[in-house]
Amino acid sequence: ASAAGESTPSLRYTRLLRNPAHKSYYILKTLEWSLGSARVAGENDFEVGYGTVLDSGTTFTYVTTPVFQSYVEVLDEAVRDSTRRVDGPDPSYPDDVCYAAVANAPPLTEESLVDVFPNLTIRFEGDDELTLELPPKNYLFIHGHVADAFCLGVMDNGGAGTLLGGITARDVLVE
């Protein structure tokens, strides 16, 4: 049941396609990713390796190297005036991309992420090109060792394709 005045949005769909190269995988036809109004990657960028696999059993999201590099470049540009880079929580992963607020700015909090970081929009083939708009909590996680810092939960997957993990599916109803 929903609270008074609230309505549950109707479900929208994208097809699950059998991956021709790997018959045990179903993929989603991904058309585009953008952060705010800035395009990160297009359709051809997601037709690599396995394609786009939805995997709720994997914590983070993994994308091909070109998509990852573009993502970080677009994100850095979007938050450059309000954040600074900090080292990641685990020295075993020196390529982690983590952010804290710049000096003299309010600290980053789970609530303030939406004021600093752009939404991630993913367009899929589907009902009139299904668009999924996700807030920053769907691609950032709490640093763990640096107070008020957050790290990118989108990782470089080389050329193996795109895997949408649990972080991207936070608060998304999947049927």
C-alpha positions as MATLAB code, in Angstrom:
seq = 'ASAAGESTPSLRYTRLLRNPAHKSYYILKTLEWSLGSARVAGENDFEVGYGTVLDSGTTFTYVTTPVFQSYVEVLDEAVRDSTRRVDGPDPSYPDDVCYAAVANAPPLTEESLVDVFPNLTIRFEGDDELTLELPPKNYLFIHGHVADAFCLGVMDNGGAGTLLGGITARDVLVE';
ca = [
       0.000    0.000    0.000;
       1.205    3.523   -0.664;
       0.904    6.549    1.561;
      -1.936    8.990    0.932;
      -1.303   10.984   -2.207;
       1.457    8.691   -3.447;
       1.047    6.496   -6.456;
       3.075    3.588   -7.637;
       4.460    4.200  -11.105;
       3.491    1.667  -13.713;
       6.147   -0.825  -14.703;
       8.067   -0.318  -17.924;
       9.924   -3.040  -19.720;
      12.985   -3.824  -21.752;
      13.435   -7.225  -23.328;
      15.853   -9.790  -22.011;
      17.771  -11.067  -25.011;
      19.676  -14.333  -25.144;
      23.342  -13.577  -25.677;
      24.319  -15.267  -28.964;
      27.918  -15.805  -27.834;
      27.048  -17.116  -24.352;
      23.704  -18.928  -24.319;
      23.514  -19.004  -20.509;
      23.440  -15.192  -20.300;
      20.572  -12.838  -20.967;
      21.474   -9.305  -21.929;
      19.780   -5.918  -22.118;
      20.090   -3.729  -25.194;
      21.716   -0.575  -23.795;
      21.444    2.553  -25.928;
      23.172    5.253  -23.872;
      24.546    6.356  -20.512;
      24.723    9.967  -19.410;
      25.607   11.823  -16.222;
      23.377   14.865  -15.908;
      23.189   16.254  -19.435;
      26.634   14.947  -20.466;
      26.759   11.800  -22.591;
      29.092    9.097  -21.263;
      28.666    6.357  -23.861;
      26.430    5.206  -26.700;
      24.990    2.011  -28.099;
      28.144    0.733  -29.813;
      30.064    1.076  -26.528;
      27.798   -1.541  -24.919;
      27.909   -4.136  -27.696;
      31.281   -5.408  -26.486;
      32.139   -8.708  -24.799;
      29.056  -10.161  -23.117;
      26.953   -7.038  -23.819;
      24.972   -5.673  -20.845;
      24.173   -8.270  -18.171;
      21.977   -7.501  -15.139;
      23.451   -9.309  -12.121;
      21.961   -8.538   -8.712;
      24.445  -10.995   -7.158;
      27.384   -8.735   -8.001;
      27.910   -5.742   -5.716;
      29.324   -3.194   -8.145;
      28.770   -2.292  -11.790;
      31.442   -3.064  -14.361;
      31.863   -1.400  -17.758;
      34.396   -1.619  -20.572;
      37.566    0.466  -20.312;
      36.438    3.180  -22.765;
      33.089    3.587  -20.954;
      34.852    3.659  -17.575;
      37.347    6.293  -18.727;
      34.572    8.430  -20.199;
      32.463    8.006  -17.031;
      35.282    9.181  -14.765;
      36.138   12.087  -17.079;
      32.508   13.290  -17.233;
      32.022   12.810  -13.477;
      35.267   14.607  -12.599;
      34.192   17.564  -14.736;
      30.722   17.644  -13.161;
      32.029   17.724   -9.571;
      35.405   19.481   -9.968;
      34.394   22.676   -8.144;
      32.869   20.940   -5.135;
      34.970   17.796   -4.580;
      38.539   16.594   -4.425;
      39.912   13.132   -5.108;
      41.019   11.002   -2.155;
      42.720    7.605   -2.017;
      40.464    4.562   -1.992;
      39.686    2.488    1.091;
      41.734   -0.562    0.081;
      45.381   -0.163   -0.999;
      44.978   -3.407   -2.985;
      42.801   -1.397   -5.404;
      44.822    1.749   -6.164;
      42.587    2.647   -9.109;
      39.506    3.312   -6.939;
      37.938    6.681   -7.732;
      36.901    8.428   -4.504;
      35.723   11.917   -3.636;
      35.465   14.150   -0.580;
      34.275   17.737   -0.363;
      36.742   20.548   -1.081;
      38.107   22.534    1.870;
      35.624   24.955    3.429;
      32.668   23.156    1.836;
      30.072   21.187    3.798;
      31.032   17.512    4.117;
      29.511   15.024    1.726;
      26.691   12.981    3.218;
      24.340   10.382    1.794;
      21.662   13.083    1.767;
      23.820   15.753    0.087;
      25.080   13.546   -2.765;
      22.127   14.633   -4.924;
      23.201   18.270   -4.510;
      26.753   17.585   -5.719;
      26.717   14.594   -8.092;
      24.613   14.278  -11.273;
      22.042   11.562  -11.850;
      23.021    8.619  -14.026;
      20.598    8.040  -16.873;
      20.623    4.699  -18.666;
      18.549    4.282  -21.821;
      17.533    0.782  -22.843;
      15.702   -0.502  -25.870;
      12.132   -1.120  -24.749;
       8.866    0.687  -24.113;
       9.535    3.876  -26.058;
      13.242    3.551  -25.199;
      13.021    2.783  -21.510;
      14.925    5.391  -19.491;
      16.178    4.655  -16.004;
      17.248    7.774  -14.082;
      19.313    6.917  -11.023;
      20.502    9.150   -8.186;
      24.179    9.201   -7.103;
      23.582    6.548   -4.419;
      23.152    4.125   -7.338;
      26.780    4.587   -8.375;
      28.593    5.756   -5.211;
      29.360    3.917   -1.982;
      30.549    5.130    1.423;
      34.353    5.213    1.586;
      34.687    3.486    4.940;
      38.064    4.938    5.994;
      37.789    8.624    5.125;
      34.951   10.441    6.854;
      32.428   12.037    4.503;
      33.974   10.489    1.371;
      32.377    8.347   -1.317;
      33.789    6.061   -3.996;
      32.652    5.175   -7.471;
      30.869    1.820   -7.599;
      31.393    1.600  -11.363;
      34.568   -0.320  -12.177;
      36.743   -0.991  -15.223;
      35.924   -4.377  -16.767;
      38.437   -4.282  -19.616;
      36.809   -5.608  -22.774;
      34.498   -8.153  -21.109;
      31.317   -6.094  -21.425;
      28.955   -4.375  -19.000;
      27.615   -5.918  -15.821;
      24.965   -3.955  -13.921;
      25.426   -4.969  -10.292;
      23.425   -4.450   -7.134;
      24.578   -0.856   -6.616;
      22.873    0.199   -9.858;
      19.685   -1.693   -8.981;
      19.264   -0.061   -5.538;
      15.590    0.843   -5.080;
      14.779   -0.332   -8.614;
      11.986   -2.856   -8.922;
      13.009   -5.604  -11.330;
      10.346   -8.064  -12.416;
];
